[in-house]
């Protein structure tokens, strides 16, 4: 759904790593804003598909002050195991971590130079969480982390491109970004609960409009406001967008529900060019070096036996 119309079913991935989400009594109880840093790249710890990443923060900052990177231990980079556990036991980050484990497992079976779309989406959601500032700096404990770095590097252009503020993504991806944040996910659940009549084209109630207003105030819902229907949703995305415009805002329905024109220099496809080609012919895939180095340290374990992480 776009917040200008279109419902997104919350992606809920059950996992033993997650704790129960924080209860909320009513949409009005949600704070109007979420103070969250920009989505960083990440690294994950051992036994949970560990990643290691470096964030190319503007070089003038010299350490990024209090917003940036490494709050977990004054100057000490956390181990990937510590970062993984911190993520796993936070509702939104833990859900995104599970989507990543499932979505990126095929990365090591597919052809080099290709990042599966499910892996792209999972990484986009995971790098949008607050816990990413620890995941992105975690220290890998073994050589497999380095050996698998290049496999995941191919996902970097799409992930960075999608998380730019000006990028417009599909409503499915926008939903994943919102669902990875605990408060945004809760606001989205209230929207689904209170706007059922609007989804069916009947009426837009006061509670529905209030839940839309609360959802729009969530930082991680920003891309829901401009997302486009890709035709692969499990609901009628164009119809819901039309119903919202007509019933909630008394506006003419949008004329187009498809993808927007690509940003200058971008080639918006699901097929990613190998990193070695980005220097010459793939301007849309060029990213600052070191921005998203994501080695999957548990990749071999997943391929070999699927040993449970604990």
C-alpha positions in Angstrom: 0.0 0.0 0.0 1.1 3.5 -0.4 -0.1 5.8 2.3 -1.8 7.6 -0.6 -3.6 4.4 -0.9 -2.7 0.7 -0.7 -2.7 -1.8 2.2 0.5 -3.6 3.1 0.1 -6.9 4.8 2.7 -7.0 7.6 5.4 -9.6 7.0 5.6 -11.6 10.2 8.3 -14.2 10.3 8.0 -16.4 13.4 11.2 -17.3 15.0 12.5 -18.5 18.4 14.9 -15.6 18.3 12.2 -13.0 18.7 10.6 -11.9 21.9 7.0 -10.8 22.0 6.3 -7.4 20.6 5.6 -4.6 23.0 1.9 -4.2 23.7 0.2 -1.0 22.6 -3.3 -0.1 23.8 -4.5 2.3 21.2 -3.1 4.1 18.2 -3.3 7.4 20.1 -0.8 5.9 22.5 1.9 5.9 19.9 4.4 8.7 20.1 4.0 11.1 17.2 7.6 10.7 16.0 10.4 8.2 16.1 13.9 9.6 16.7 16.0 7.2 14.6 19.3 7.6 12.8 19.5 7.1 9.0 19.5 3.5 7.9 23.1 2.2 8.1 24.8 -0.8 6.6 25.4 -3.7 8.9 27.2 -6.8 10.0 25.7 -9.8 11.9 27.3 -12.0 14.4 28.2 -15.7 14.3 25.5 -18.3 14.3 23.0 -15.8 12.8 24.5 -15.1 9.3 27.0 -12.6 10.6 27.8 -9.7 8.5 30.6 -7.1 8.8 30.2 -3.7 7.3 31.8 -0.3 7.2 29.7 2.8 6.8 31.1 5.6 4.6 30.0 8.4 6.9 30.9 11.9 5.6 34.6 12.1 6.4 34.4 15.5 8.1 32.7 14.0 11.0 35.6 12.0 12.4 33.5 9.7 14.5 30.0 10.9 14.0 29.4 12.3 17.5 26.5 10.7 19.3 24.4 9.7 16.4 26.6 7.5 14.6 28.2 4.4 14.8 29.5 2.6 17.7 27.5 3.4 20.8 28.1 -0.1 22.0 31.1 0.2 24.0 33.0 3.5 23.8 35.5 2.9 21.1 35.2 -0.9 21.2 33.7 -2.5 18.1 31.2 -5.2 19.3 31.7 -8.8 18.3 29.3 -10.0 15.6 27.8 -12.4 18.2 26.9 -9.5 20.5 25.5 -7.5 17.7 23.4 -10.5 16.5 21.9 -11.1 19.9 21.1 -7.4 20.4 19.3 -7.5 17.1 17.6 -10.9 17.6 15.9 -9.8 20.8 14.5 -6.6 19.5 11.2 -7.1 17.8 11.7 -5.2 14.5 15.4 -6.1 14.0 14.9 -9.7 15.0 12.1 -10.0 12.4 14.3 -8.4 9.7 17.2 -10.7 10.7 15.0 -13.8 10.2 13.9 -12.5 6.8 17.6 -12.0 5.9 18.5 -15.5 7.0 15.8 -17.0 4.8 16.1 -14.5 1.9 19.8 -14.6 1.5 20.5 -18.3 1.9 20.2 -18.8 -1.9 22.9 -16.2 -2.5 25.6 -18.9 -2.2 23.8 -21.2 -4.6 23.1 -18.8 -7.4 25.4 -17.5 -10.1 28.1 -14.9 -9.2 27.1 -11.3 -9.9 23.4 -11.8 -9.0 21.7 -10.8 -5.8 18.3 -12.5 -5.4 15.4 -10.1 -5.0 14.4 -11.6 -1.7 17.9 -11.0 -0.4 17.8 -7.4 -1.5 14.6 -6.8 0.3 15.7 -8.5 3.4 18.9 -6.5 3.5 17.0 -3.2 2.9 14.8 -4.0 5.9 17.7 -5.0 8.1 19.8 -2.0 7.3 16.9 0.3 8.1 16.8 -0.8 11.8 18.4 1.2 14.6 20.4 -1.8 15.7 22.2 -1.6 12.4 24.7 0.9 13.9 26.1 -2.0 15.9 25.6 -4.7 13.2 27.5 -2.6 10.7 30.7 -2.4 12.9 30.8 -5.9 14.4 34.0 -7.9 14.2 33.9 -11.3 12.5 35.6 -14.2 14.4 36.7 -16.4 11.6 37.9 -16.5 8.0 34.6 -17.5 6.5 33.5 -13.9 7.1 36.1 -12.7 4.7 35.7 -15.5 2.2 32.0 -14.7 1.7 32.4 -11.0 1.5 32.4 -10.8 -2.3 29.3 -12.9 -2.6 27.3 -10.4 -0.6 29.0 -7.4 -2.1 26.9 -7.8 -5.2 23.8 -6.8 -3.2 25.3 -3.4 -2.2 24.2 -1.2 -5.2 20.5 -2.2 -4.9 20.4 -1.9 -1.1 22.1 1.5 -1.1 20.0 2.8 -3.9 16.8 1.7 -2.3 17.6 3.3 1.1 18.4 6.8 -0.3 15.9 9.3 0.9 14.9 10.3 -2.7 14.4 6.7 -3.9 11.0 5.3 -4.6 10.5 1.6 -3.9 7.7 -0.9 -4.4 5.1 -1.0 -1.7 6.3 -4.5 -0.7 9.7 -3.2 0.0 8.3 -0.1 1.8 6.3 -2.4 4.0 9.4 -4.4 4.9 11.2 -1.3 6.0 8.2 -0.3 8.2 7.8 -3.8 9.5 11.4 -3.9 10.7 10.8 -1.0 13.1 8.7 -1.8 16.2 6.7 1.4 16.3 6.1 1.7 12.6 5.0 -2.0 12.5 2.6 -1.3 15.4 1.1 1.7 13.6 0.7 -0.4 10.4 -1.2 -3.0 12.3 -3.6 -0.4 13.7 -4.0 0.9 10.1 -4.9 -2.6 8.9 -7.3 -3.1 11.8 -9.2 0.2 11.6 -9.3 0.7 7.8 -11.1 -2.5 6.7 -14.2 -0.7 5.5 -12.0 1.6 3.4 -10.2 -1.4 1.9 -13.6 -2.7 0.8 -14.6 0.6 -0.7 -17.3 1.4 1.8 -16.2 4.3 4.0 -13.2 5.9 5.7 -14.0 6.2 9.4 -12.5 8.6 11.9 -10.4 5.9 13.4 -9.1 4.9 10.0 -8.0 8.5 9.2 -6.4 8.8 12.7 -4.5 5.6 12.1 -3.3 6.8 8.7 -2.2 10.1 10.3 -0.2 8.2 13.0 1.4 5.9 10.5 2.5 8.8 8.4 4.3 10.4 11.3 6.5 7.3 11.7 10.0 7.9 10.2 10.2 4.4 8.9 6.9 4.8 7.0 8.2 7.6 4.8 8.6 5.3 1.7 5.0 4.0 2.1 3.9 7.5 1.2 5.4 7.3 -2.3 5.6 3.6 -3.0 4.3 2.0 -6.2 2.3 -1.1 -6.8 4.4 -3.8 -8.5 1.5 -6.2 -9.1 2.9 -8.9 -6.8 1.2 -7.9 -3.6 -1.2 -10.3 -2.0 -4.0 -7.7 -2.1 -5.4 -5.2 -4.6 -2.9 -2.4 -4.2 -4.4 -0.1 -6.9 -7.9 -0.5 -5.6 -6.9 0.4 -2.1 -5.0 3.4 -3.2 -8.0 4.6 -5.1 -10.3 4.0 -2.1 -8.1 5.9 0.2 -7.9 8.9 -2.1 -11.6 8.9 -2.8 -13.0 8.0 0.7 -10.5 9.5 3.1 -9.3 12.6 1.2 -12.1 13.2 -1.4 -9.5 13.3 -4.2 -9.4 11.9 -7.6 -7.7 8.5 -7.6 -4.1 8.5 -9.0 -3.9 7.8 -12.7 -0.8 5.6 -12.5 0.2 2.9 -10.0 3.4 1.7 -11.7 7.0 2.4 -11.0 8.3 6.0 -11.3 10.9 7.1 -13.8 14.4 6.1 -12.6 16.6 8.6 -10.9 19.2 10.2 -13.1 22.0 7.7 -13.8 20.1 4.8 -12.3 19.0 1.6 -14.0 16.2 0.2 -11.9 16.2 -3.6 -12.4 16.3 -6.6 -10.2 19.4 -7.9 -12.0 22.5 -6.4 -10.5 25.7 -5.9 -12.4 28.8 -7.5 -10.9 30.9 -5.1 -8.9 33.8 -5.2 -11.4 31.5 -3.7 -14.1 30.3 -0.8 -12.0 33.3 1.3 -12.7 32.6 1.7 -16.4 29.2 0.8 -17.6 26.9 0.7 -14.5 26.6 4.2 -13.3 23.5 3.4 -11.4 25.4 0.8 -9.4 28.3 2.9 -8.3 28.5 3.4 -4.6 31.2 4.8 -2.4 33.7 2.0 -1.6 33.3 0.4 1.8 29.7 1.6 2.1 28.2 -1.9 2.4 30.5 -4.8 3.0 28.3 -7.6 4.1 30.0 -11.0 4.5 27.7 -13.9 5.5 29.7 -15.7 8.1 27.2 -18.5 8.6 26.8 -19.1 4.9 28.7 -22.4 4.8 26.8 -23.7 7.8 23.5 -23.0 6.1 24.6 -24.7 2.9 26.0 -27.7 4.7 23.6 -28.6 7.5 21.3 -25.8 8.6 22.7 -26.0 12.2 20.4 -24.0 14.5 21.9 -20.8 15.7 21.9 -20.4 19.4 
